[in-house]
């Protein structure tokens, strides 16, 4: 019976390594194809904020409030970074990057028409808020208006952001702006 000869070790390695590499690449491709996609990253480019009627936005109350809101906000399981505003940025605005829409705070707006003597108000950290949604069956954003301060503060957040942004902003509003009676008319 003839003796079998083994191929030299360098030949075995030269054949085995490409095969092993091909198997690893195929495994990664299959895993990636069936993996759940992660949540989209928030847009962090400068946010264009159209001007709105905000008669008190350039006043000292709004300047003080914005000076105390210069950090990130907690939301859901993470944080929302401050988002720059595109020029020309209106007075009284601060924004944070979030998905599907940014969190936007506007200070110095006029009294909301929705505020009536029968409006239900939320009280968070001593601040009274009027809650407004975007008017669709499954809202994407919710807007809160602080109605018991010398200036109206409006915070718009994605529904999925949770209560973190509202809680932090409430604490800063409470500590920065004195409480006043709610003016329903």
C-alpha positions, 0 to 999 in steps of 0.5 A: 500500500502506498504511503500517503503524504501530507501537504506541507504546513505552509500549503495547509495554512495558505488554503485554510486561512482564506476559507476561514476568512470567507466563513467569518465574513459570511457569518457577519453578513448573515448576522447583520442582515437579520439584526434589529436596526438601532434607533436612528441618531438625532440630527445635530446640525444647526436647527433653523427656527422660524421667528414667531411672535415672542414679545418678551423673548429678548427680555431679562427673564428669558435671558436668565432662563436660557443662561440656566438651560445651557446643558444636555437634557435627560430623556428616555434612557439617555441624554439629549445634547444641546443643538445649535441654532442656525443663523439668524436665531430668534431670541428666546430659543434653545434646542436639543437634539432628539428623534424624531424631532428636536426638543425646542424651548421658546421663551417670551411668547404671548398667552396661549389662546387655549388657556381658559378658566377650565383648562386642566393644568399640570404642576411639575416642581411647582410650575403650572403647565398647560399641555397641548398635543399636535392634534392627531390621533397618535401625537408625535410631539407634545407642547407644554406652556408654563402659565404661572410665570412673568413670561410664557415658556413653551417646551415642545418635545417628542412624545417618546422623550419621556418626562425628563426634559419637562422635569429639568426645565420645570426645575430651572423655570421654578428657580429662575422665574418667580411665580405669578397668578395664572391669567386665563383672560 
